[in-house]
Amino acid sequence: MKSPVYLDDHATTRVDPRVLEAMLPYFTEKFGNAASRGHAFGWVADKAVERAREQVAAAIGAQAAEVVFTSGATESDNLAIKGALEAYTQRGDHVVTVTTEHKAVLDTCQHLERTGRARVTYVAPRPDGLVDLDAVAAAIEPRTVLVAVMAANNEVGVLQPLEDLGALCRSREVLFFTDAAQAAGKVPIDVEAQRIDLLALSGHKVYGPKGVGALFVRRRAPRVRLGAQQHGGGHERGMRSGTLDVPGIVGLGVALDLARREQAEEALRVARLRDRLWAGLKARVPGVRLNGHAERRLPGNLNVTFRGVQGEALMNAARDVAVSSGAACSSADNEPSHVLRALGLPDEEVVGSIRFGLGRFTTEEEVDFAVDHVARGVERLREVSGAAADYHEGR
Ligand SMILES: *Cc1c(COP(=O)(O)O)cnc(C)c1O
């Protein structure tokens, strides 16, 4: 086993070797531009893109023509929300979302508010992270265009009730958008059964490459319109101009195809490893608590609070285990986790929280290594702070 051990699959995942292998020819001999309609180089690239479109569609129960390729889930989130507001100005100007959404959704909403293009209602989740259907229903107004609720949370892994939300939105005739960057390929998704109108996903969260993603845009019942956010050439049915990243798109397609085939079996295996991690931590570390709903969560997610410990200090003390801390979970901004705060954790517990992300390449050996290192790290930190005895009594 090599260390450090990677347990941060919500941040990004390793590219599956089968994905990489499928991509490679599209950098070299099959380098054509998919928009070159006049020669074989273009046709080969276009054929590969259309095959990937079918693979992405199949993974979410959609039609190929409903898939728009983008640079990732951030762009897909922006396109879905800004594009819908732009296309449906007649219908309204209001968005309903949840305080635990990804920053790609929340920052987009805040930008639209600041520029006077939308009004936004931010619904708070329950303490277990699940969104209350009645709260969402109550937030919908006559001028609501769109409800944006993520499929799986990137910090606490909580799975939102997509089918109920979809049924609610359909009955109220508002669009239902879900950011499924963490959920796609990890849990079953069916845009028909779940009545999803717009869905964002990303390659690098599902063992595909970084910098490529997709937006599902429903074509029938209802036919969803979007204002393009990037102009220049009319690629992707005019919704997203720009030369397509053919190798990346091929990788995204294969990644989702593999996930679709292997998801059920993989979810069981990954959940077993996650449960082993949680059992190990509970056995070794007093004063540890789970964040988010215990069952309705991603198979590979474990988010815990170690009372009396700073997550950053713990990451330093257990440096051979790569995880994320609640002190700076959402990547670039280095702010304490808005998700854990929204679940009602006080700041001292937010900064004592650690997110573990397990996945396709995680081994039992790595889990045991992580339990041991983290347990010893917590112990050391509590000894230094003189708090160790408190937690041994109170467990
Ligand atoms: C990672 C992630 C994103 C951003 O995806 P990129 O492809 O990195 O832009 C958006 N939403 C969620 C839930 C994510 O986990």
The ligand as an ORCA input file, in Angstrom:
! r2SCAN-3c Opt
* xyz 0 1
  C     -17.448     19.245     -7.865
  C     -18.823     19.780     -7.851
  C     -19.197     20.833     -8.675
  C     -18.222     21.501     -9.598
  O     -17.872     20.653    -10.654
  P     -16.648     21.009    -11.624
  O     -16.782     20.026    -12.727
  O     -15.419     20.820    -10.799
  O     -16.842     22.407    -12.077
  C     -20.488     21.281     -8.613
  N     -21.385     20.724     -7.793
  C     -21.071     19.698     -6.978
  C     -22.101     19.108     -6.113
  C     -19.786     19.196     -6.975
  O     -19.469     18.203     -6.158
*
